[in-house]
Amino acid sequence: MQPLHYNTRFPLSASLLRWSYSGRFGPTLAAFFLTAREGERRAVIRLAKRGLPSRIRLPFLLLIVTIPLAVNGIGYFVAGGQHPNFSPLTILETFILYYFLGGSVGEEFGWRGYALDRLQQRWGWLPSALLLGVIWSAWHYPLKFLSGTTQSETPQWIFFLSTTSLAVIMSWVYNNSACSLFGMLLLHTFENITVVIVPPVIAGGIDRAAYYGAFLMAGVALIIVVGSRHSRSSPYSWPK
């Protein structure tokens, strides 16, 4: 389930767009505001720099790319989808648009760049990931009532399941990729652009692809949680 995008099959009103972009950039603006209050100017610059391209180990870079595409792709075909869009130009244009305006830059500095670090210092990675997933889901709840959003076509519990599961996956990747905020920007964007590659499959007023995708996302999150208990992954450390 893609948590942050609009269904382009419906026209969007000016009012919807204003509310949309106010919400999309809220977490990042809050993160920079709070960072400025808590620290010096250097802290704000450090947070901004964390979003710049950085080296990510190949296994985790592959996970960043493949998890969203695999989960949502399987959900799409199980739901009966038959016409995926693999146009390189469309994918590239959508990636650039969603990276900067589709929630990645507008939110990740807040969710993973600011909140997750502080939550993990207090409660550890899994409780923090679950809590952040619930907050992340609730942040988008108003979109349920706005016609033209994919959230309006998805049962709310499915949206919460998908988004919270994705938050667990992202937290695990984040901790095991040297707290790469750039990696989170990429993962967030790849999750969002799947709506263009494998569009919604609407049946009975519900996006069936999102329905199956949510359970698949939860399955991946569960595998990660179980596997992390028996792995030797590096423990979380405050990003530098």
C-alpha positions in Angstrom: 0.0 0.0 0.0 1.5 3.3 -1.1 1.0 5.7 1.8 1.7 9.0 0.1 0.2 9.7 -3.4 -2.8 10.6 -5.3 -4.8 8.6 -7.8 -4.4 10.5 -11.1 -7.6 9.1 -12.4 -9.5 11.8 -10.5 -9.0 15.6 -10.9 -7.8 17.4 -7.8 -9.3 20.6 -6.6 -7.2 23.7 -5.6 -8.3 23.2 -2.0 -7.2 19.6 -2.0 -3.8 20.6 -3.4 -3.3 23.2 -0.7 -4.1 20.8 2.1 -2.0 18.2 0.4 1.2 20.2 0.3 0.7 21.6 3.7 0.5 18.1 5.1 3.3 16.7 2.9 5.9 19.2 4.2 4.7 19.4 7.8 7.0 16.7 9.3 10.2 18.0 7.6 9.4 21.7 8.5 8.8 20.6 12.1 12.0 18.7 12.2 14.1 21.7 11.2 12.2 24.0 13.5 12.8 21.7 16.5 16.4 21.0 15.6 17.0 24.8 15.4 15.5 25.2 18.9 17.4 22.3 20.4 20.8 23.0 18.9 23.0 25.4 17.1 23.0 26.3 13.4 25.4 23.4 12.8 22.7 20.9 13.9 20.3 22.2 11.3 23.0 22.0 8.6 23.9 18.5 9.7 20.3 17.4 9.4 20.1 18.9 5.9 23.3 17.2 4.8 22.0 13.8 5.9 19.5 13.9 3.1 22.3 14.3 0.5 23.3 11.2 -1.6 25.5 8.9 0.5 27.0 5.4 0.1 24.7 2.5 1.0 25.9 -1.1 1.1 24.7 -3.0 -1.9 22.5 -5.5 -0.1 20.5 -2.7 1.5 20.4 -0.7 -1.6 18.9 -3.7 -3.4 16.3 -4.0 -0.6 15.4 -0.4 -0.9 14.6 -0.8 -4.5 13.1 -4.3 -4.6 10.9 -4.5 -1.4 8.3 -1.9 -2.6 8.3 -3.1 -6.2 8.0 -6.8 -5.2 5.4 -6.4 -2.5 3.1 -4.0 -4.5 3.8 -5.9 -7.8 2.7 -9.2 -6.3 -0.3 -7.6 -4.8 -1.2 -6.1 -8.1 -1.1 -9.4 -10.0 -2.9 -11.4 -7.3 -5.7 -8.8 -7.4 -6.0 -9.4 -11.2 -4.0 -6.5 -12.6 -2.8 -7.1 -16.1 -1.3 -3.9 -17.5 1.7 -2.7 -15.5 3.4 0.4 -16.7 7.1 -0.1 -17.3 7.7 3.1 -19.3 11.2 4.3 -18.3 10.4 7.9 -19.0 7.2 7.8 -17.0 8.9 6.1 -14.1 11.8 8.6 -14.1 9.5 11.6 -14.2 7.3 10.2 -11.4 10.4 9.4 -9.3 11.7 12.9 -9.5 8.2 14.4 -8.8 7.5 12.1 -5.9 11.0 12.4 -4.4 10.7 16.2 -4.1 7.0 16.8 -3.9 5.4 13.4 -3.1 6.2 13.1 0.5 9.8 11.9 0.6 11.6 15.2 1.1 8.6 16.7 2.8 8.3 14.0 5.5 11.4 11.9 5.9 13.5 14.5 7.7 10.8 14.5 10.3 9.9 10.8 10.6 13.2 9.1 10.2 15.6 12.1 10.4 14.3 13.5 13.7 11.6 11.4 15.4 13.0 7.9 14.9 16.4 8.6 16.4 15.0 10.1 19.5 12.4 7.3 20.0 15.0 4.6 19.6 17.3 6.1 22.1 14.5 5.6 24.7 12.6 2.5 23.6 14.7 0.5 21.1 14.1 0.0 17.5 10.9 -2.2 17.3 8.6 -0.3 19.7 9.8 2.9 18.1 9.1 1.7 14.6 5.6 0.5 15.6 4.8 3.8 17.3 6.1 5.9 14.5 4.1 3.7 12.0 0.9 4.5 13.9 1.7 8.2 14.0 2.6 8.1 10.3 -0.7 6.4 9.5 -2.7 8.8 11.6 -1.0 11.8 10.0 -2.6 10.7 6.7 -6.0 9.8 8.1 -7.7 13.1 6.9 -7.0 11.9 3.3 -9.6 9.2 3.9 -12.3 11.9 3.5 -10.8 13.6 0.4 -12.1 12.2 -2.9 -9.3 11.7 -5.3 -6.8 10.1 -2.9 -6.0 6.4 -2.9 -6.6 6.5 0.9 -10.3 7.2 0.1 -10.5 3.9 -1.8 -8.8 1.8 0.9 -10.2 0.5 4.2 -8.5 2.4 7.0 -7.3 -0.6 8.8 -5.6 -1.8 5.6 -3.9 1.5 5.3 -2.7 1.4 8.9 -1.5 -2.2 8.5 0.5 -1.4 5.4 2.0 1.9 6.7 3.0 0.5 10.1 4.5 -2.5 8.5 6.5 -0.3 6.1 7.7 1.8 9.1 9.1 -1.4 10.7 10.9 -2.3 7.4 12.2 1.2 7.0 13.5 1.4 10.6 15.4 -1.9 10.2 16.9 -0.8 6.9 17.8 2.6 8.4 19.6 1.1 11.4 21.5 -1.4 9.2 22.6 1.2 6.6 24.4 3.5 9.0 21.3 5.6 9.6 21.2 6.7 6.0 18.4 9.3 5.7 19.1 9.4 2.0 18.3 5.7 1.9 14.9 6.4 3.5 14.2 9.1 0.9 14.8 6.5 -1.8 12.8 3.8 -0.1 9.9 6.2 0.5 10.0 7.3 -3.2 10.2 3.7 -4.5 7.1 2.8 -2.4 5.2 5.8 -3.8 6.0 5.3 -7.5 4.6 1.8 -7.5 1.2 3.4 -8.0 2.3 4.3 -11.5 4.0 1.0 -12.3 1.2 -1.1 -10.9 -1.9 1.1 -10.6 -4.9 0.4 -8.3 -7.2 -2.5 -9.0 -10.6 -1.3 -8.0 -13.3 -3.9 -7.3 -16.4 -3.1 -5.2 -15.1 0.3 -4.4 -11.9 -1.0 -2.8 -8.3 -1.1 -4.2 -7.8 -4.9 -4.1 -4.1 -4.5 -4.9 -3.6 -2.4 -1.8 -5.5 -5.1 0.2 -3.2 -7.9 -0.8 -0.1 -5.6 -0.7 -0.8 -4.7 2.9 -0.7 -8.4 4.0 2.5 -9.0 2.0 4.1 -5.9 3.6 3.1 -7.2 7.0 4.7 -10.5 6.1 8.0 -8.9 5.1 8.0 -6.9 8.4 7.3 -10.1 10.4 10.2 -11.9 8.7 12.5 -9.0 9.6 11.4 -8.9 13.2 11.9 -12.6 13.7 15.2 -12.6 11.8 16.5 -9.6 13.7 16.2 -11.5 16.9 18.8 -14.1 15.7 21.1 -11.8 13.7 24.2 -10.0 14.5 23.2 -6.7 13.0 25.0 -3.7 14.3 23.1 -2.1 17.2 21.5 1.3 16.7 23.8 4.3 17.2 23.1 8.0 17.0 23.8 9.3 13.5 26.8 11.6 13.1 
